[in-house]
Amino acid sequence: KKRVSFSLALEEAQKKLQDSSILQRAFGDVNASQGSFDIALQHYRSAVEKDPNDPTSHFKLATMFRKTRKNDEALQE
């Protein structure tokens, strides 16, 4: 139940806040915690696109690549 409410809170935040790497990373984190790894990958990619200099987004993207066995992509991150 907490996961659902957290997802809803993020969706509300997205309506009110400017889209950012931090917001995209948060969506990635929620989806990863729910086992939706492909969706998490999309959000982490978006976070990196929005702020290419953010090491946390690169780390989370690489970690998700490893988790989904996309090792070549993980090494590039």
Disulfide bonds with the S-S distance in Angstrom:
none
